[in-house]
Amino acid sequence: MATDDRRLRGELSVEDYVTFDTSLARTPAGRKQRWGLWVVAPLIVGAICAILLGPALAGMGWLTGSIVADSVIAFVVGMLATLLVARFVPRSSTGPNLAAAAKRGGLLVGPTSWRLTPEHVIQEGALMDLEAAYDAISAIDVAESLAAVYHEGRMAILIPLRSIEAVSFVDELRRRVAVARADEPS
């Protein structure tokens, strides 16, 4: 191990994933992950409603009787219904869904260590290791007691901030990312 390696030991919990899912979704990097839920899904559901329900409603004469007008109404209602469901359902089911995923072994929960090498940050867990080069890190967001290190588009290394040592570790990670970005050719 090189002399400038730095190691942090800690534990990831289901609550850390709930924090990541609920709090960090409001950050710019988190919003990029959620655009499909808020933009694409309502457009698709609205279009399906317009295609399937618009002509049926017009044929039954329940609304305006015009295929175009009834299709527009079905499109808007489908979009609004999707947004309403997206607003309430995921938040109410986040904790139980993540707890179930942890029981199935689908989350990195339990003892975990993080390491800063001269060129990478590495998360070492029982199931797998995640590694990101400093120049590939797109953002480091902090919410409540958790830091999310975004890399490779939508992947994130999670670092719980339950100690001063962990906060210092993330500060050093930010410094190394800034140095790597400064060294990049323009």
C-alpha positions in Angstrom: 0.0 0.0 0.0 1.4 3.4 -1.0 2.2 6.0 1.6 -0.5 8.3 0.3 -3.3 5.7 0.6 -5.9 6.6 3.2 -8.4 4.2 4.6 -11.8 4.6 6.3 -13.7 1.8 7.9 -17.4 2.0 8.6 -20.8 0.4 8.0 -23.4 0.9 5.4 -27.0 0.5 6.6 -30.4 0.3 4.9 -31.1 3.8 6.4 -28.1 5.1 4.4 -29.8 3.9 1.2 -33.1 5.5 2.2 -31.2 8.8 2.8 -29.6 8.4 -0.6 -32.9 7.8 -2.3 -34.9 10.5 -0.6 -32.4 13.3 0.2 -29.8 13.1 -2.5 -32.5 12.9 -5.2 -32.9 16.7 -4.8 -29.3 17.4 -5.8 -28.3 18.0 -9.5 -26.7 14.6 -9.9 -29.7 12.9 -8.2 -32.2 14.9 -10.4 -30.4 13.5 -13.5 -31.2 10.0 -12.2 -34.9 10.8 -11.7 -35.7 12.6 -15.0 -37.3 9.4 -16.4 -39.7 9.2 -13.5 -40.8 12.8 -13.9 -40.6 13.4 -17.6 -40.6 10.3 -19.7 -43.1 8.1 -17.8 -45.8 10.8 -17.8 -45.4 11.4 -21.5 -45.6 7.7 -22.3 -48.6 7.1 -20.1 -50.3 10.2 -21.5 -49.7 9.1 -25.1 -51.1 5.6 -24.3 -54.2 7.1 -22.7 -54.7 9.5 -25.7 -54.3 6.7 -28.2 -56.5 4.1 -26.4 -59.0 6.1 -24.4 -59.5 9.2 -26.6 -61.3 7.4 -29.4 -63.2 5.2 -26.9 -64.4 8.2 -24.9 -65.4 10.1 -28.1 -67.2 7.0 -29.4 -69.3 6.8 -26.2 -69.9 10.5 -26.2 -69.0 10.8 -22.5 -66.9 14.0 -22.8 -66.9 16.3 -25.9 -67.6 13.7 -28.6 -64.6 14.9 -30.6 -61.8 12.4 -31.0 -59.1 15.2 -30.9 -60.5 16.9 -27.8 -61.2 13.6 -25.9 -57.7 12.4 -26.8 -56.1 15.6 -25.4 -58.2 15.3 -22.2 -57.1 11.6 -21.9 -53.4 12.6 -22.5 -53.5 15.3 -19.8 -55.4 13.1 -17.3 -52.9 10.2 -17.9 -49.9 12.5 -17.4 -51.4 14.0 -14.2 -52.2 10.6 -12.8 -48.7 9.4 -13.5 -47.2 12.4 -11.8 -49.4 11.9 -8.8 -48.5 8.3 -8.4 -44.8 9.1 -8.9 -45.0 11.8 -6.2 -46.4 9.5 -3.5 -45.8 5.8 -4.2 -42.0 5.7 -4.4 -41.4 7.7 -1.2 -43.9 5.5 0.7 -42.3 2.3 -0.4 -38.6 3.2 -0.4 -37.8 1.9 3.1 -39.5 -1.5 2.8 -38.2 -2.0 -0.7 -34.7 -1.3 0.3 -35.0 -3.5 3.4 -36.2 -6.4 1.2 -33.3 -5.8 -1.2 -30.8 -5.9 1.6 -32.3 -9.2 2.9 -31.9 -10.7 -0.6 -28.2 -9.5 -0.7 -28.9 -6.8 -3.3 -27.4 -4.0 -1.3 -23.9 -3.4 0.1 -24.9 -3.3 3.7 -22.7 -4.1 6.7 -19.0 -3.5 7.3 -17.5 -1.6 4.5 -14.2 0.2 4.0 -13.2 3.0 1.7 -9.7 3.7 0.4 -8.1 6.7 -1.3 -5.2 5.6 -3.5 -3.1 8.0 -5.6 -5.6 7.7 -8.5 -8.9 6.2 -7.2 -11.4 6.0 -4.5 -12.4 2.4 -3.7 -15.4 1.1 -1.7 -14.7 -2.4 -0.5 -17.8 -4.3 0.7 -18.7 -7.9 1.4 -20.5 -8.3 -2.0 -18.3 -6.3 -4.3 -15.9 -3.5 -4.7 -16.6 -0.2 -6.4 -13.8 1.9 -7.8 -13.7 5.4 -9.4 -10.8 7.3 -10.8 -10.8 10.9 -9.4 -11.1 12.4 -12.9 -14.2 10.3 -13.6 -16.1 11.6 -10.5 -18.9 13.9 -11.7 -20.1 15.1 -8.3 -19.8 14.6 -4.6 -23.1 15.5 -2.8 -23.7 15.5 0.9 -27.1 15.2 2.6 -27.8 14.6 6.3 -25.2 12.1 7.3 -24.2 10.6 3.9 -22.0 11.5 1.0 -22.7 10.2 -2.5 -19.7 10.1 -4.9 -21.2 10.0 -8.4 -19.2 8.4 -11.2 -19.7 6.6 -14.5 -23.0 8.4 -15.2 -25.4 7.1 -12.5 -23.2 4.9 -10.2 -22.6 6.2 -6.7 -20.2 5.3 -3.9 -21.9 6.0 -0.6 -19.9 7.1 2.4 -21.8 7.5 5.8 -20.6 10.5 7.7 -21.0 9.3 11.2 -17.6 10.4 12.5 -15.1 13.3 12.1 -12.8 10.9 10.4 -15.4 10.2 7.7 -16.0 13.9 7.2 -12.2 14.4 6.9 -12.0 11.5 4.4 -14.6 13.1 2.2 -12.8 16.5 2.4 -9.6 14.7 1.3 -11.5 13.0 -1.5 -12.8 16.4 -2.7 -9.3 17.8 -2.7 -8.0 14.9 -4.8 -10.9 15.2 -7.3 -10.1 19.0 -7.6 -6.4 18.2 -8.2 -7.3 15.6 -10.8 -9.6 18.0 -12.6 -7.0 20.8 -12.5 -4.5 18.4 -14.1 -6.8 17.5 -17.0 -5.8 19.0 -20.4 -8.3 21.7 -21.6 
